[in-house]
Amino acid sequence: DGKTIVPRGEVVFEEDDIVVLGGETHFDRSGQNLIEFTIPERHEWEGAFIKDLNPPHDRLIITIQREGSDLIVPDGNTQLLANDKVVMIQLQKTDELVDAEPPAQE
């Protein structure tokens, strides 16, 4: 209906809604370290799929900003390109990675 709202917990998003998120650049309340870098041309990661990388065991790629594209939340089949801005999180020893199931469709 064209209205701008600030959603609270009871808001249900509908098809074609536009969601705008904001926050401090690379701010993480948990205190974990975020690392941003740009993939240079001819870098060993250029053209690689995330599933084929071997980053340090305590690092996880959480977002990719690609020129002319929306922010990408990557998975193992995401291919890295030259000039991609990659944000990685450095996991704490107490963090545990789990495979999450998407929410059930109602």
Distance bins in CASP14 RR format, pairs under 12 A and 6 or more apart:
PFRMAT RR
TARGET T0000
AUTHOR 0000-0000-0000
RMODE 2
METHOD distances of the structure
MODEL  1
1 14 0 0 0 0 1 0 0 0 0 0 0
1 16 0 0 0 0 0 1 0 0 0 0 0
1 17 0 0 0 0 0 1 0 0 0 0 0
2 14 0 0 0 0 0 1 0 0 0 0 0
2 16 0 0 0 0 0 1 0 0 0 0 0
2 17 0 0 0 0 1 0 0 0 0 0 0
2 18 0 0 0 0 1 0 0 0 0 0 0
3 11 0 0 0 0 0 1 0 0 0 0 0
3 14 0 0 0 0 0 1 0 0 0 0 0
3 17 0 0 0 0 0 1 0 0 0 0 0
3 18 0 0 0 0 0 1 0 0 0 0 0
4 17 0 0 0 0 0 1 0 0 0 0 0
4 18 0 0 0 0 1 0 0 0 0 0 0
4 19 0 0 0 0 0 1 0 0 0 0 0
4 20 0 0 0 0 1 0 0 0 0 0 0
5 11 1 0 0 1 0 0 0 0 0 0 0
5 12 0 0 0 0 0 1 0 0 0 0 0
5 13 0 0 0 0 0 1 0 0 0 0 0
5 14 0 0 0 0 0 1 0 0 0 0 0
5 17 0 0 0 0 1 0 0 0 0 0 0
5 18 0 0 0 0 0 1 0 0 0 0 0
5 19 0 0 0 0 0 1 0 0 0 0 0
5 20 0 0 0 0 0 1 0 0 0 0 0
6 19 0 0 0 0 0 1 0 0 0 0 0
6 20 0 0 0 0 0 1 0 0 0 0 0
6 21 0 0 0 0 0 1 0 0 0 0 0
6 22 0 0 0 0 0 1 0 0 0 0 0
7 13 1 0 0 1 0 0 0 0 0 0 0
7 14 0 0 0 0 0 1 0 0 0 0 0
7 17 0 0 0 0 1 0 0 0 0 0 0
7 18 0 0 0 0 0 1 0 0 0 0 0
7 19 0 0 0 0 1 0 0 0 0 0 0
7 20 0 0 0 0 0 1 0 0 0 0 0
7 21 0 0 0 0 0 1 0 0 0 0 0
11 17 0 0 0 0 1 0 0 0 0 0 0
11 19 0 0 0 0 0 1 0 0 0 0 0
12 106 0 0 0 0 0 1 0 0 0 0 0
13 19 1 0 0 1 0 0 0 0 0 0 0
18 70 0 0 0 0 0 1 0 0 0 0 0
19 70 0 0 0 0 0 1 0 0 0 0 0
20 71 0 0 0 0 0 1 0 0 0 0 0
21 63 0 0 0 0 0 1 0 0 0 0 0
21 70 0 0 0 0 0 1 0 0 0 0 0
21 71 0 0 0 0 1 0 0 0 0 0 0
21 73 0 0 0 0 0 1 0 0 0 0 0
22 71 0 0 0 0 0 1 0 0 0 0 0
23 29 0 0 0 0 0 1 0 0 0 0 0
24 34 0 0 0 0 0 1 0 0 0 0 0
25 34 0 0 0 0 1 0 0 0 0 0 0
25 36 0 0 0 0 1 0 0 0 0 0 0
25 63 0 0 0 0 0 1 0 0 0 0 0
25 65 0 0 0 0 0 1 0 0 0 0 0
25 85 0 0 0 0 0 1 0 0 0 0 0
25 87 0 0 0 0 1 0 0 0 0 0 0
26 32 0 0 0 0 0 1 0 0 0 0 0
26 33 0 0 0 0 1 0 0 0 0 0 0
26 34 1 0 1 0 0 0 0 0 0 0 0
26 35 0 0 0 0 1 0 0 0 0 0 0
26 36 1 0 0 1 0 0 0 0 0 0 0
26 37 0 0 0 0 0 1 0 0 0 0 0
26 62 0 0 0 0 0 1 0 0 0 0 0
26 63 0 0 0 0 1 0 0 0 0 0 0
26 65 0 0 0 0 0 1 0 0 0 0 0
26 85 0 0 0 0 0 1 0 0 0 0 0
26 87 1 0 0 1 0 0 0 0 0 0 0
26 88 0 0 0 0 0 1 0 0 0 0 0
26 89 0 0 0 0 1 0 0 0 0 0 0
26 90 0 0 0 0 0 1 0 0 0 0 0
27 33 0 0 0 0 0 1 0 0 0 0 0
27 34 0 0 0 0 1 0 0 0 0 0 0
27 87 0 0 0 0 0 1 0 0 0 0 0
28 34 1 0 1 0 0 0 0 0 0 0 0
28 35 0 0 0 0 0 1 0 0 0 0 0
28 62 0 0 0 0 1 0 0 0 0 0 0
28 63 0 0 0 0 0 1 0 0 0 0 0
28 87 0 0 0 0 0 1 0 0 0 0 0
28 88 0 0 0 0 0 1 0 0 0 0 0
28 89 1 0 0 1 0 0 0 0 0 0 0
28 90 0 0 0 0 0 1 0 0 0 0 0
28 91 0 0 0 0 0 1 0 0 0 0 0
28 92 0 0 0 0 0 1 0 0 0 0 0
28 95 0 0 0 0 0 1 0 0 0 0 0
30 89 0 0 0 0 1 0 0 0 0 0 0
30 90 0 0 0 0 0 1 0 0 0 0 0
30 91 0 0 0 0 0 1 0 0 0 0 0
30 92 1 0 0 1 0 0 0 0 0 0 0
30 94 0 0 0 0 0 1 0 0 0 0 0
30 95 0 0 0 0 1 0 0 0 0 0 0
31 89 0 0 0 0 1 0 0 0 0 0 0
31 90 0 0 0 0 1 0 0 0 0 0 0
31 91 0 0 0 0 0 1 0 0 0 0 0
31 92 0 0 0 0 1 0 0 0 0 0 0
31 94 0 0 0 0 0 1 0 0 0 0 0
31 95 0 0 0 0 0 1 0 0 0 0 0
32 58 0 0 0 0 1 0 0 0 0 0 0
32 59 0 0 0 0 0 1 0 0 0 0 0
32 60 0 0 0 0 1 0 0 0 0 0 0
32 62 0 0 0 0 0 1 0 0 0 0 0
32 87 0 0 0 0 0 1 0 0 0 0 0
32 88 0 0 0 0 0 1 0 0 0 0 0
32 89 1 0 1 0 0 0 0 0 0 0 0
32 90 1 0 0 1 0 0 0 0 0 0 0
32 91 1 0 0 1 0 0 0 0 0 0 0
32 92 1 0 1 0 0 0 0 0 0 0 0
32 93 0 0 0 0 0 1 0 0 0 0 0
32 94 0 0 0 0 0 1 0 0 0 0 0
32 95 1 0 0 1 0 0 0 0 0 0 0
33 56 0 0 0 0 0 1 0 0 0 0 0
33 58 0 0 0 0 1 0 0 0 0 0 0
33 59 0 0 0 0 1 0 0 0 0 0 0
33 60 0 0 0 0 0 1 0 0 0 0 0
33 62 0 0 0 0 0 1 0 0 0 0 0
33 87 0 0 0 0 0 1 0 0 0 0 0
33 88 0 0 0 0 1 0 0 0 0 0 0
33 89 1 0 0 1 0 0 0 0 0 0 0
33 90 1 0 1 0 0 0 0 0 0 0 0
33 91 0 0 0 0 1 0 0 0 0 0 0
33 92 0 0 0 0 1 0 0 0 0 0 0
33 95 0 0 0 0 0 1 0 0 0 0 0
34 59 0 0 0 0 0 1 0 0 0 0 0
34 60 0 0 0 0 0 1 0 0 0 0 0
34 61 0 0 0 0 0 1 0 0 0 0 0
34 62 1 0 0 1 0 0 0 0 0 0 0
34 63 0 0 0 0 1 0 0 0 0 0 0
34 86 0 0 0 0 0 1 0 0 0 0 0
34 87 1 0 1 0 0 0 0 0 0 0 0
34 88 1 0 0 1 0 0 0 0 0 0 0
34 89 1 0 1 0 0 0 0 0 0 0 0
34 90 1 0 0 1 0 0 0 0 0 0 0
34 91 0 0 0 0 0 1 0 0 0 0 0
35 55 0 0 0 0 0 1 0 0 0 0 0
35 56 0 0 0 0 0 1 0 0 0 0 0
35 58 0 0 0 0 0 1 0 0 0 0 0
35 59 1 0 0 1 0 0 0 0 0 0 0
35 60 0 0 0 0 0 1 0 0 0 0 0
35 61 0 0 0 0 1 0 0 0 0 0 0
35 62 0 0 0 0 1 0 0 0 0 0 0
35 63 0 0 0 0 0 1 0 0 0 0 0
35 85 0 0 0 0 0 1 0 0 0 0 0
35 86 0 0 0 0 1 0 0 0 0 0 0
35 87 1 0 0 1 0 0 0 0 0 0 0
35 88 1 0 1 0 0 0 0 0 0 0 0
35 89 1 0 0 1 0 0 0 0 0 0 0
35 90 1 0 0 1 0 0 0 0 0 0 0
35 91 0 0 0 0 0 1 0 0 0 0 0
36 61 0 0 0 0 0 1 0 0 0 0 0
36 62 0 0 0 0 0 1 0 0 0 0 0
36 63 0 0 0 0 1 0 0 0 0 0 0
36 64 0 0 0 0 0 1 0 0 0 0 0
36 65 0 0 0 0 1 0 0 0 0 0 0
36 84 0 0 0 0 0 1 0 0 0 0 0
36 85 1 0 0 1 0 0 0 0 0 0 0
36 86 1 0 0 1 0 0 0 0 0 0 0
36 87 1 0 1 0 0 0 0 0 0 0 0
36 88 1 0 0 1 0 0 0 0 0 0 0
36 89 0 0 0 0 0 1 0 0 0 0 0
36 90 0 0 0 0 0 1 0 0 0 0 0
37 43 0 0 0 0 1 0 0 0 0 0 0
37 45 0 0 0 0 1 0 0 0 0 0 0
37 55 0 0 0 0 0 1 0 0 0 0 0
37 59 0 0 0 0 0 1 0 0 0 0 0
37 61 0 0 0 0 0 1 0 0 0 0 0
37 64 0 0 0 0 0 1 0 0 0 0 0
37 65 0 0 0 0 0 1 0 0 0 0 0
37 80 0 0 0 0 0 1 0 0 0 0 0
37 83 0 0 0 0 0 1 0 0 0 0 0
37 84 0 0 0 0 1 0 0 0 0 0 0
37 85 1 0 0 1 0 0 0 0 0 0 0
37 86 1 0 1 0 0 0 0 0 0 0 0
37 87 0 0 0 0 1 0 0 0 0 0 0
37 88 1 0 0 1 0 0 0 0 0 0 0
38 45 0 0 0 0 0 1 0 0 0 0 0
38 46 0 0 0 0 0 1 0 0 0 0 0
38 64 0 0 0 0 0 1 0 0 0 0 0
38 65 0 0 0 0 1 0 0 0 0 0 0
38 66 0 0 0 0 0 1 0 0 0 0 0
38 67 0 0 0 0 0 1 0 0 0 0 0
38 80 0 0 0 0 0 1 0 0 0 0 0
38 81 0 0 0 0 0 1 0 0 0 0 0
38 82 0 0 0 0 1 0 0 0 0 0 0
38 83 1 0 0 1 0 0 0 0 0 0 0
38 84 1 0 0 1 0 0 0 0 0 0 0
38 85 1 0 1 0 0 0 0 0 0 0 0
38 86 1 0 0 1 0 0 0 0 0 0 0
38 87 0 0 0 0 0 1 0 0 0 0 0
39 45 1 0 1 0 0 0 0 0 0 0 0
39 46 1 0 1 0 0 0 0 0 0 0 0
39 47 0 0 0 0 1 0 0 0 0 0 0
39 48 0 0 0 0 1 0 0 0 0 0 0
39 50 0 0 0 0 0 1 0 0 0 0 0
39 53 0 0 0 0 0 1 0 0 0 0 0
39 61 0 0 0 0 0 1 0 0 0 0 0
39 64 0 0 0 0 1 0 0 0 0 0 0
39 65 0 0 0 0 0 1 0 0 0 0 0
39 66 0 0 0 0 1 0 0 0 0 0 0
39 67 0 0 0 0 0 1 0 0 0 0 0
39 79 0 0 0 0 0 1 0 0 0 0 0
39 80 1 0 1 0 0 0 0 0 0 0 0
39 81 1 0 0 1 0 0 0 0 0 0 0
39 82 1 0 1 0 0 0 0 0 0 0 0
39 83 1 0 0 1 0 0 0 0 0 0 0
39 84 1 0 1 0 0 0 0 0 0 0 0
39 85 0 0 0 0 1 0 0 0 0 0 0
39 86 1 0 0 1 0 0 0 0 0 0 0
39 87 0 0 0 0 0 1 0 0 0 0 0
39 88 0 0 0 0 0 1 0 0 0 0 0
40 46 1 0 0 1 0 0 0 0 0 0 0
40 80 0 0 0 0 0 1 0 0 0 0 0
40 81 0 0 0 0 0 1 0 0 0 0 0
40 82 1 0 0 1 0 0 0 0 0 0 0
40 83 1 0 0 1 0 0 0 0 0 0 0
40 84 0 0 0 0 0 1 0 0 0 0 0
40 85 0 0 0 0 0 1 0 0 0 0 0
40 86 0 0 0 0 0 1 0 0 0 0 0
41 47 0 0 0 0 0 1 0 0 0 0 0
41 80 0 0 0 0 0 1 0 0 0 0 0
41 81 0 0 0 0 1 0 0 0 0 0 0
41 82 1 0 1 0 0 0 0 0 0 0 0
41 83 1 0 0 1 0 0 0 0 0 0 0
41 84 0 0 0 0 0 1 0 0 0 0 0
42 82 1 0 0 1 0 0 0 0 0 0 0
42 83 0 0 0 0 0 1 0 0 0 0 0
43 53 0 0 0 0 0 1 0 0 0 0 0
43 80 0 0 0 0 1 0 0 0 0 0 0
43 81 0 0 0 0 0 1 0 0 0 0 0
43 82 1 0 0 1 0 0 0 0 0 0 0
43 83 0 0 0 0 0 1 0 0 0 0 0
43 84 0 0 0 0 1 0 0 0 0 0 0
43 86 0 0 0 0 0 1 0 0 0 0 0
44 52 0 0 0 0 0 1 0 0 0 0 0
44 53 0 0 0 0 1 0 0 0 0 0 0
44 54 0 0 0 0 0 1 0 0 0 0 0
44 55 0 0 0 0 0 1 0 0 0 0 0
44 80 0 0 0 0 0 1 0 0 0 0 0
44 82 0 0 0 0 0 1 0 0 0 0 0
45 52 0 0 0 0 1 0 0 0 0 0 0
45 53 1 0 0 1 0 0 0 0 0 0 0
45 54 0 0 0 0 0 1 0 0 0 0 0
45 55 0 0 0 0 1 0 0 0 0 0 0
45 61 0 0 0 0 1 0 0 0 0 0 0
45 64 0 0 0 0 0 1 0 0 0 0 0
45 78 0 0 0 0 0 1 0 0 0 0 0
45 79 0 0 0 0 1 0 0 0 0 0 0
45 80 1 0 1 0 0 0 0 0 0 0 0
45 81 0 0 0 0 1 0 0 0 0 0 0
45 82 0 0 0 0 1 0 0 0 0 0 0
45 83 0 0 0 0 0 1 0 0 0 0 0
45 84 0 0 0 0 1 0 0 0 0 0 0
45 86 0 0 0 0 1 0 0 0 0 0 0
45 88 0 0 0 0 0 1 0 0 0 0 0
46 53 0 0 0 0 0 1 0 0 0 0 0
46 79 0 0 0 0 1 0 0 0 0 0 0
46 80 1 0 0 1 0 0 0 0 0 0 0
46 81 1 0 0 1 0 0 0 0 0 0 0
46 82 1 0 1 0 0 0 0 0 0 0 0
46 83 0 0 0 0 1 0 0 0 0 0 0
46 84 0 0 0 0 1 0 0 0 0 0 0
46 86 0 0 0 0 0 1 0 0 0 0 0
47 53 0 0 0 0 0 1 0 0 0 0 0
47 78 0 0 0 0 0 1 0 0 0 0 0
47 79 1 0 1 0 0 0 0 0 0 0 0
47 80 1 0 1 0 0 0 0 0 0 0 0
47 81 1 0 0 1 0 0 0 0 0 0 0
47 82 0 0 0 0 1 0 0 0 0 0 0
47 83 0 0 0 0 0 1 0 0 0 0 0
47 84 0 0 0 0 1 0 0 0 0 0 0
48 54 0 0 0 0 1 0 0 0 0 0 0
48 55 0 0 0 0 0 1 0 0 0 0 0
48 61 0 0 0 0 0 1 0 0 0 0 0
48 74 0 0 0 0 0 1 0 0 0 0 0
48 76 0 0 0 0 0 1 0 0 0 0 0
48 77 0 0 0 0 0 1 0 0 0 0 0
48 78 0 0 0 0 1 0 0 0 0 0 0
48 79 1 0 0 1 0 0 0 0 0 0 0
48 80 1 0 1 0 0 0 0 0 0 0 0
48 81 0 0 0 0 1 0 0 0 0 0 0
48 82 0 0 0 0 0 1 0 0 0 0 0
48 84 0 0 0 0 0 1 0 0 0 0 0
48 86 0 0 0 0 0 1 0 0 0 0 0
49 61 0 0 0 0 0 1 0 0 0 0 0
49 74 0 0 0 0 1 0 0 0 0 0 0
49 75 0 0 0 0 1 0 0 0 0 0 0
49 76 1 0 0 1 0 0 0 0 0 0 0
49 77 1 0 0 1 0 0 0 0 0 0 0
49 78 1 0 0 1 0 0 0 0 0 0 0
49 79 1 0 1 0 0 0 0 0 0 0 0
49 80 1 0 0 1 0 0 0 0 0 0 0
49 81 0 0 0 0 0 1 0 0 0 0 0
50 59 0 0 0 0 0 1 0 0 0 0 0
50 60 0 0 0 0 1 0 0 0 0 0 0
50 61 1 0 1 0 0 0 0 0 0 0 0
50 62 0 0 0 0 0 1 0 0 0 0 0
50 63 0 0 0 0 0 1 0 0 0 0 0
50 64 0 0 0 0 1 0 0 0 0 0 0
50 72 0 0 0 0 0 1 0 0 0 0 0
50 73 0 0 0 0 0 1 0 0 0 0 0
50 74 1 0 1 0 0 0 0 0 0 0 0
50 75 1 0 0 1 0 0 0 0 0 0 0
50 76 1 0 1 0 0 0 0 0 0 0 0
50 77 1 0 0 1 0 0 0 0 0 0 0
50 78 1 0 1 0 0 0 0 0 0 0 0
50 79 1 0 0 1 0 0 0 0 0 0 0
50 80 1 0 0 1 0 0 0 0 0 0 0
50 81 0 0 0 0 0 1 0 0 0 0 0
50 84 0 0 0 0 0 1 0 0 0 0 0
50 86 0 0 0 0 1 0 0 0 0 0 0
50 88 0 0 0 0 0 1 0 0 0 0 0
51 61 0 0 0 0 0 1 0 0 0 0 0
51 74 0 0 0 0 1 0 0 0 0 0 0
51 75 0 0 0 0 1 0 0 0 0 0 0
51 76 1 1 0 0 0 0 0 0 0 0 0
51 77 1 0 0 1 0 0 0 0 0 0 0
51 78 0 0 0 0 1 0 0 0 0 0 0
51 79 0 0 0 0 1 0 0 0 0 0 0
51 80 0 0 0 0 0 1 0 0 0 0 0
52 76 0 0 0 0 1 0 0 0 0 0 0
52 77 0 0 0 0 0 1 0 0 0 0 0
52 78 0 0 0 0 0 1 0 0 0 0 0
52 79 0 0 0 0 1 0 0 0 0 0 0
52 80 0 0 0 0 1 0 0 0 0 0 0
53 59 0 0 0 0 1 0 0 0 0 0 0
53 60 0 0 0 0 0 1 0 0 0 0 0
53 61 1 0 0 1 0 0 0 0 0 0 0
53 74 0 0 0 0 0 1 0 0 0 0 0
53 76 0 0 0 0 1 0 0 0 0 0 0
53 78 0 0 0 0 0 1 0 0 0 0 0
53 79 0 0 0 0 0 1 0 0 0 0 0
53 80 1 0 0 1 0 0 0 0 0 0 0
53 86 0 0 0 0 0 1 0 0 0 0 0
53 88 0 0 0 0 0 1 0 0 0 0 0
55 61 1 0 0 1 0 0 0 0 0 0 0
55 62 0 0 0 0 0 1 0 0 0 0 0
55 80 0 0 0 0 0 1 0 0 0 0 0
55 86 0 0 0 0 1 0 0 0 0 0 0
55 88 1 0 0 1 0 0 0 0 0 0 0
55 89 0 0 0 0 0 1 0 0 0 0 0
55 90 0 0 0 0 0 1 0 0 0 0 0
55 91 0 0 0 0 0 1 0 0 0 0 0
56 88 0 0 0 0 1 0 0 0 0 0 0
56 89 0 0 0 0 0 1 0 0 0 0 0
56 90 0 0 0 0 1 0 0 0 0 0 0
56 91 0 0 0 0 1 0 0 0 0 0 0
57 90 0 0 0 0 0 1 0 0 0 0 0
57 91 0 0 0 0 1 0 0 0 0 0 0
57 93 0 0 0 0 0 1 0 0 0 0 0
57 95 0 0 0 0 0 1 0 0 0 0 0
57 97 0 0 0 0 0 1 0 0 0 0 0
58 88 0 0 0 0 1 0 0 0 0 0 0
58 89 0 0 0 0 1 0 0 0 0 0 0
58 90 1 0 1 0 0 0 0 0 0 0 0
58 91 1 0 1 0 0 0 0 0 0 0 0
58 92 0 0 0 0 1 0 0 0 0 0 0
58 93 1 0 0 1 0 0 0 0 0 0 0
58 94 0 0 0 0 0 1 0 0 0 0 0
58 95 0 0 0 0 1 0 0 0 0 0 0
58 97 0 0 0 0 0 1 0 0 0 0 0
59 86 0 0 0 0 0 1 0 0 0 0 0
59 87 0 0 0 0 0 1 0 0 0 0 0
59 88 1 0 1 0 0 0 0 0 0 0 0
59 89 1 0 0 1 0 0 0 0 0 0 0
59 90 1 0 1 0 0 0 0 0 0 0 0
59 91 1 0 0 1 0 0 0 0 0 0 0
59 92 0 0 0 0 0 1 0 0 0 0 0
59 95 0 0 0 0 0 1 0 0 0 0 0
59 97 0 0 0 0 0 1 0 0 0 0 0
60 73 0 0 0 0 0 1 0 0 0 0 0
60 74 0 0 0 0 1 0 0 0 0 0 0
60 75 0 0 0 0 0 1 0 0 0 0 0
60 76 0 0 0 0 0 1 0 0 0 0 0
60 86 0 0 0 0 0 1 0 0 0 0 0
60 87 0 0 0 0 1 0 0 0 0 0 0
60 88 1 0 0 1 0 0 0 0 0 0 0
60 89 1 0 1 0 0 0 0 0 0 0 0
60 90 0 0 0 0 1 0 0 0 0 0 0
60 91 1 0 0 1 0 0 0 0 0 0 0
60 92 0 0 0 0 0 1 0 0 0 0 0
60 95 0 0 0 0 1 0 0 0 0 0 0
60 96 0 0 0 0 0 1 0 0 0 0 0
60 97 1 0 0 1 0 0 0 0 0 0 0
61 72 0 0 0 0 1 0 0 0 0 0 0
61 73 0 0 0 0 1 0 0 0 0 0 0
61 74 1 0 1 0 0 0 0 0 0 0 0
61 75 0 0 0 0 1 0 0 0 0 0 0
61 76 0 0 0 0 1 0 0 0 0 0 0
61 78 0 0 0 0 1 0 0 0 0 0 0
61 80 0 0 0 0 1 0 0 0 0 0 0
61 84 0 0 0 0 1 0 0 0 0 0 0
61 85 0 0 0 0 0 1 0 0 0 0 0
61 86 1 0 1 0 0 0 0 0 0 0 0
61 87 1 0 0 1 0 0 0 0 0 0 0
61 88 1 0 1 0 0 0 0 0 0 0 0
61 89 0 0 0 0 1 0 0 0 0 0 0
61 90 0 0 0 0 0 1 0 0 0 0 0
61 91 0 0 0 0 0 1 0 0 0 0 0
62 71 0 0 0 0 0 1 0 0 0 0 0
62 72 0 0 0 0 0 1 0 0 0 0 0
62 73 1 0 0 1 0 0 0 0 0 0 0
62 74 1 0 0 1 0 0 0 0 0 0 0
62 75 0 0 0 0 0 1 0 0 0 0 0
62 78 0 0 0 0 0 1 0 0 0 0 0
62 85 0 0 0 0 0 1 0 0 0 0 0
62 86 0 0 0 0 1 0 0 0 0 0 0
62 87 1 0 1 0 0 0 0 0 0 0 0
62 88 1 0 0 1 0 0 0 0 0 0 0
62 89 1 0 1 0 0 0 0 0 0 0 0
62 90 0 0 0 0 0 1 0 0 0 0 0
62 91 0 0 0 0 0 1 0 0 0 0 0
62 97 0 0 0 0 0 1 0 0 0 0 0
63 69 0 0 0 0 0 1 0 0 0 0 0
63 70 0 0 0 0 0 1 0 0 0 0 0
63 71 1 0 1 0 0 0 0 0 0 0 0
63 72 1 0 0 1 0 0 0 0 0 0 0
63 73 1 0 0 1 0 0 0 0 0 0 0
63 74 1 0 0 1 0 0 0 0 0 0 0
63 75 0 0 0 0 0 1 0 0 0 0 0
63 78 0 0 0 0 0 1 0 0 0 0 0
63 84 0 0 0 0 0 1 0 0 0 0 0
63 85 0 0 0 0 1 0 0 0 0 0 0
63 86 1 0 0 1 0 0 0 0 0 0 0
63 87 1 0 1 0 0 0 0 0 0 0 0
63 88 0 0 0 0 1 0 0 0 0 0 0
63 89 0 0 0 0 1 0 0 0 0 0 0
64 70 0 0 0 0 0 1 0 0 0 0 0
64 71 1 0 0 1 0 0 0 0 0 0 0
64 72 1 0 1 0 0 0 0 0 0 0 0
64 73 0 0 0 0 1 0 0 0 0 0 0
64 74 1 0 1 0 0 0 0 0 0 0 0
64 75 0 0 0 0 0 1 0 0 0 0 0
64 76 0 0 0 0 0 1 0 0 0 0 0
64 78 1 0 0 1 0 0 0 0 0 0 0
64 79 0 0 0 0 1 0 0 0 0 0 0
64 80 1 0 0 1 0 0 0 0 0 0 0
64 81 0 0 0 0 1 0 0 0 0 0 0
64 83 0 0 0 0 0 1 0 0 0 0 0
64 84 1 0 1 0 0 0 0 0 0 0 0
64 85 1 0 0 1 0 0 0 0 0 0 0
64 86 1 0 1 0 0 0 0 0 0 0 0
64 87 1 0 0 1 0 0 0 0 0 0 0
64 88 0 0 0 0 0 1 0 0 0 0 0
65 71 1 0 1 0 0 0 0 0 0 0 0
65 72 1 0 0 1 0 0 0 0 0 0 0
65 73 0 0 0 0 0 1 0 0 0 0 0
65 74 0 0 0 0 0 1 0 0 0 0 0
65 80 0 0 0 0 0 1 0 0 0 0 0
65 81 0 0 0 0 0 1 0 0 0 0 0
65 83 0 0 0 0 1 0 0 0 0 0 0
65 84 1 0 0 1 0 0 0 0 0 0 0
65 85 1 0 1 0 0 0 0 0 0 0 0
65 86 0 0 0 0 1 0 0 0 0 0 0
65 87 1 0 0 1 0 0 0 0 0 0 0
66 72 1 0 0 1 0 0 0 0 0 0 0
66 73 0 0 0 0 0 1 0 0 0 0 0
66 74 0 0 0 0 0 1 0 0 0 0 0
66 78 0 0 0 0 1 0 0 0 0 0 0
66 79 0 0 0 0 0 1 0 0 0 0 0
66 80 0 0 0 0 1 0 0 0 0 0 0
66 81 1 0 0 1 0 0 0 0 0 0 0
66 82 0 0 0 0 0 1 0 0 0 0 0
66 83 1 0 0 1 0 0 0 0 0 0 0
66 84 1 0 1 0 0 0 0 0 0 0 0
66 85 1 0 0 1 0 0 0 0 0 0 0
66 86 0 0 0 0 1 0 0 0 0 0 0
67 81 0 0 0 0 1 0 0 0 0 0 0
67 82 0 0 0 0 1 0 0 0 0 0 0
67 83 1 0 0 1 0 0 0 0 0 0 0
67 84 0 0 0 0 1 0 0 0 0 0 0
67 85 0 0 0 0 1 0 0 0 0 0 0
68 81 0 0 0 0 0 1 0 0 0 0 0
68 83 0 0 0 0 0 1 0 0 0 0 0
68 84 0 0 0 0 0 1 0 0 0 0 0
68 85 0 0 0 0 0 1 0 0 0 0 0
69 78 0 0 0 0 0 1 0 0 0 0 0
69 81 0 0 0 0 1 0 0 0 0 0 0
69 83 0 0 0 0 0 1 0 0 0 0 0
69 84 0 0 0 0 1 0 0 0 0 0 0
69 85 0 0 0 0 0 1 0 0 0 0 0
71 84 0 0 0 0 0 1 0 0 0 0 0
71 85 0 0 0 0 1 0 0 0 0 0 0
71 86 0 0 0 0 0 1 0 0 0 0 0
71 87 0 0 0 0 1 0 0 0 0 0 0
72 78 1 0 0 1 0 0 0 0 0 0 0
72 79 0 0 0 0 0 1 0 0 0 0 0
72 80 0 0 0 0 1 0 0 0 0 0 0
72 81 0 0 0 0 0 1 0 0 0 0 0
72 84 0 0 0 0 1 0 0 0 0 0 0
72 85 0 0 0 0 0 1 0 0 0 0 0
72 86 0 0 0 0 1 0 0 0 0 0 0
72 87 0 0 0 0 0 1 0 0 0 0 0
73 87 0 0 0 0 0 1 0 0 0 0 0
74 80 0 0 0 0 1 0 0 0 0 0 0
74 81 0 0 0 0 0 1 0 0 0 0 0
74 84 0 0 0 0 1 0 0 0 0 0 0
74 86 0 0 0 0 1 0 0 0 0 0 0
74 87 0 0 0 0 0 1 0 0 0 0 0
74 88 0 0 0 0 0 1 0 0 0 0 0
75 99 0 0 0 0 0 1 0 0 0 0 0
75 100 0 0 0 0 0 1 0 0 0 0 0
78 84 0 0 0 0 1 0 0 0 0 0 0
78 86 0 0 0 0 0 1 0 0 0 0 0
80 86 1 0 0 1 0 0 0 0 0 0 0
80 88 0 0 0 0 0 1 0 0 0 0 0
89 95 0 0 0 0 1 0 0 0 0 0 0
89 97 0 0 0 0 0 1 0 0 0 0 0
91 97 1 0 0 1 0 0 0 0 0 0 0
END
